[in-house]
């Protein structure tokens, strides 16, 4: 028999009854039932219940073992009685009667509990991550993460893509987030950078003729932690294709992503045909470029119903500023003053002056509007609002006024708040869509100049002609995002592969041709020698896994994450370098200047 096990802790079944077996694992818990000891033994695969009665030669050993000790058990498989079968366990029809127990490794008193998975301070969990990872939920999440990545690789290979690895040590990029720099020992005073993404390399591969590339790519960004991104590093399903339009990228990747979601959705519905929503439409309907389509509320402009009305606040804003619009946020079933007042109070807690509303109820056989706004604008306008929005008695509507670019985010938050309060969203599904036609440029208020809105390597719609003859703020990009349940899970574009278009685009944000050659020399040179039209995208592995596991935090789907202060508490990183290391690298640390 094998030194440590003939079976894993998940392998034994009723067909094994009568067999003499050996299993090894961690003591999940020990229970004393009237002098008979029950040991739940756990390994990576599952759990087996072990029985030690006082007559067993293993009983004395069972009395001393404690939680998380590693032990080997030899014993005989027996069937459980009908009333003790545990249908929630794969091994629930059997139990192992122990003959011999060997302690392979004892455990000190635990700094955090494994059994039961109670809430525990995050700093302790991260410092003792090796224990935290023994917890069933986290352990399963990590396994599922690996399975999802394997499925991504499988589906991409089936789709005709080939996986290639791009460099980890590369040149610093002046665009995007802050780089992690790596000092060069051989070239003192010079630095490599860890890649924020393989963007330029994958485009160079298209120029080199590799056509369909993909990679599960590690990416590094020295930025502050966010709710949907861990500090330091993250992984993405990175891909690029040659001789494609953006529609072909969508048609290629939509079934891949849909299939992955369906495979790991545990039966939850997944969108079959992803809606393609223009960026401008998404902002107006949902108040976000990453809308949660599980929420059925769609906002509409109702400016005409308030123009010249008796509600002087809105009417005055409309008259004095042609950019002002009034947006309606319809709320089915929200037609009570109590709910409307709660929404108004919430808006005030967000720093807003309030949230105007109308709610409808049935009076004398007809639907009538109630509330201060209804009284001020009159019955006819109130009815016009209700008719436009398709509302009935028992429904409500909230109103936001001003210049849309200044209030759309708040309107989107109010939309989500109303749906959550009223239980309108079907949370038990995965609602996916494409957001398309992003703006190519935006106006930078701080620097008072035009800037790239998203990826500077995207192709502007209209090409060079648009850059030369069109208002820059009206130019769209062949840029697109994939969104699921309110999270951006992928972003991509058709790339600009023409050097003259590349130079012109960067000139419009204040960079010269020489700047382009200095900063993006490899890509710029490559475009001089026959670059095919190409495009692609990158899907965030961590976000996809978080959605499919139902985790609320990215640290719940990552093996060894940093904390919110970008520290690895387990390994003690970042740490100070020794004087010898610093001398080899020709580096002298400069202490940060203390702020008064």
FENGIDA-V333356 format. One record per helix or strand of 3 or more residues. SS is the DSSP state (a for helix, b for strand). FROM is the first residue (numbers start at 1). TO is the last residue. If there is no record, write none. Layout:
BEGIN
SS&FROM&TO  SS&FROM&TO
END
This chain:
BEGIN
a&14&16  b&20&33  b&36&42  b&47&52  a&59&64  b&70&79  a&82&84  b&94&105  a&122&127  a&129&132  a&136&158  b&181&183  b&191&194  a&199&207  b&213&221  b&232&242  a&246&264  b&275&278  a&279&286  a&303&306  a&312&320  b&324&331  a&337&349  b&356&363  b&366&370  a&372&389  b&396&403  a&404&422  b&432&436  b&441&444  b&449&452  a&463&469  a&472&474  b&479&484  b&487&495  a&499&507  a&513&519  a&521&529  b&534&540  a&541&549  a&554&557  a&579&585
END
